[in-house]
Amino acid sequence: MKRTYVYRSFERFWHWTQAALILFLAVTGFEIHGSFRFFGFDHAVHYHAVAAWSFLVLIVFAIFWHFTTGEWKQYVPTWEHLRAQADYYVFGIFRNAPHPTKKTVLSKLNPLQKLTYAGLKLLVIPGVVVSGLLYMFYRYPQRHEVLGLNVRSLQTIAVLHTAGAFLLVTFLVAHLYLMTTGHTVTSNLKAMITGYEALEPDPPPVRAESPSPSPAGGPVAALDAIAVAD
């Protein structure tokens, strides 16, 4: 194994800040729904709004970073080895089977991770953000003579927002489990803290064998030598 710098500083900052914000949004969001009481309803609403705006700012910076560095290519889904990766997580990992794909700096995610992250970034997170903004700026028609968003009910918006929240929490739980499936239980955690991870080195390039040198004088001289010997 070779110690390799895999995760850059902003990448680690974005990862941990996003995880903390999603967890905090989940806690305050479920309190707003009445699942439990901790901050109090009014405080939970205020904290949820502040965390939501912070999350939006982080998303803007993350999008800028991904496109300026080319890291967005890490999330392009592929069907190659997808089934093998799923089989590894379901069966192979419990049998100490070899990993079906190789992790490199240019390919940090396996096929299943790419598909999952693409779904989160293109469907789940935008859905939660848009439904959350509708929640924030929703106004009943003609309320205080402000038309606002003239939707008949918040029910559909609420269902979409809550469903997205459950998907994010489910992803977070699965992510915590898969974090322990590295070379050691804490290797993936340490990599996302320090940026360095032990990766399999690339195999040395295979050198093409040079043809055996002909006898002195070239092929003609070699035939002459054979004729003389006869």
Backbone hydrogen bonds, N-H to C=O, Kabsch-Sander energy under -0.5 kcal/mol:
donor,donor_aa,acceptor,acceptor_aa,energy
2,K,199,L,-3.5
4,T,2,K,-0.5
4,T,197,E,-2.8
6,V,4,T,-0.9
6,V,195,G,-2.7
7,Y,195,G,-1.8
8,R,6,V,-0.6
12,R,8,R,-2.0
13,F,9,S,-2.4
14,W,10,F,-3.2
15,H,11,E,-2.1
16,W,12,R,-2.5
17,T,13,F,-2.4
18,Q,14,W,-2.5
19,A,15,H,-2.1
20,A,16,W,-2.3
21,L,17,T,-2.5
22,I,18,Q,-2.6
23,L,19,A,-2.2
24,F,20,A,-2.4
25,L,21,L,-3.0
26,A,22,I,-2.1
27,V,23,L,-2.2
28,T,24,F,-2.6
29,G,25,L,-2.4
30,F,26,A,-2.5
31,E,27,V,-1.5
32,I,28,T,-2.1
33,H,29,G,-1.6
34,G,31,E,-1.4
35,S,30,F,-2.8
44,A,40,G,-2.9
45,V,41,F,-2.4
46,H,42,D,-2.1
47,Y,43,H,-3.2
48,H,44,A,-2.4
49,A,45,V,-2.0
50,V,46,H,-2.2
51,A,47,Y,-2.7
52,A,48,H,-2.1
53,W,49,A,-2.2
54,S,50,V,-2.2
55,F,51,A,-2.3
56,L,52,A,-2.0
57,V,53,W,-2.2
58,L,54,S,-2.3
59,I,55,F,-2.3
60,V,56,L,-2.1
61,F,57,V,-2.1
62,A,58,L,-2.6
63,I,59,I,-2.7
64,F,60,V,-2.1
65,W,61,F,-2.5
66,H,62,A,-2.8
67,F,63,I,-2.0
68,T,64,F,-2.1
69,T,65,W,-1.8
70,G,66,H,-0.9
71,E,66,H,-0.7
72,W,66,H,-1.5
73,K,70,G,-1.5
74,Q,71,E,-1.8
75,Y,72,W,-1.6
76,V,73,K,-1.2
82,L,79,W,-1.6
85,Q,81,H,-2.1
86,A,82,L,-2.1
87,D,83,R,-2.6
88,Y,84,A,-1.8
89,Y,85,Q,-2.0
90,V,86,A,-2.0
91,F,87,D,-3.1
92,G,87,D,-1.9
93,I,88,Y,-3.3
94,F,91,F,-1.4
95,R,92,G,-1.5
96,N,93,I,-0.5
97,A,92,G,-2.5
104,T,107,S,-1.8
114,K,110,N,-2.5
115,L,111,P,-2.0
116,T,112,L,-2.1
117,Y,113,Q,-3.0
118,A,114,K,-2.3
119,G,115,L,-1.9
120,L,116,T,-2.2
121,K,117,Y,-2.8
122,L,118,A,-2.2
123,L,119,G,-2.0
124,V,119,G,-1.9
125,I,120,L,-2.8
127,G,123,L,-2.0
128,V,124,V,-2.5
129,V,125,I,-2.7
130,V,126,P,-2.8
131,S,127,G,-2.2
132,G,128,V,-2.1
133,L,129,V,-2.4
134,L,130,V,-2.1
135,Y,131,S,-1.8
136,M,132,G,-2.2
137,F,133,L,-2.6
138,Y,134,L,-0.7
138,Y,135,Y,-0.5
139,R,149,L,-0.6
143,R,140,Y,-2.3
143,R,146,V,-0.6
145,E,142,Q,-1.7
146,V,143,R,-1.9
147,L,145,E,-0.5
150,N,148,G,-0.9
151,V,149,L,-2.2
158,A,154,L,-3.2
159,V,155,Q,-2.4
160,L,156,T,-2.3
161,H,157,I,-2.6
162,T,158,A,-2.6
163,A,159,V,-2.6
164,G,160,L,-2.3
165,A,161,H,-1.9
166,F,162,T,-2.3
167,L,163,A,-2.1
168,L,164,G,-2.2
169,V,165,A,-2.3
170,T,166,F,-2.5
171,F,167,L,-2.5
172,L,168,L,-2.3
173,V,169,V,-2.3
174,A,170,T,-2.4
175,H,171,F,-2.7
176,L,172,L,-2.1
177,Y,173,V,-1.7
178,L,174,A,-2.7
179,M,175,H,-1.5
180,T,177,Y,-1.7
181,T,178,L,-1.7
182,G,179,M,-0.5
182,G,184,T,-0.6
187,S,184,T,-0.6
188,N,179,M,-0.6
188,N,184,T,-0.5
190,K,186,T,-2.6
191,A,187,S,-2.0
192,M,188,N,-1.7
193,I,189,L,-0.8
193,I,190,K,-0.6
194,T,190,K,-3.1
195,G,191,A,-2.2
197,E,4,T,-2.7
199,L,2,K,-2.7
199,L,197,E,-0.7
207,R,205,P,-0.6
218,G,215,P,-2.1
221,A,217,G,-0.8
222,A,218,G,-1.7
223,L,219,P,-2.0
224,D,220,V,-2.2
225,A,221,A,-2.2
226,I,222,A,-1.8
227,A,223,L,-2.3
228,V,224,D,-2.5
229,A,225,A,-2.0
230,D,226,I,-1.8
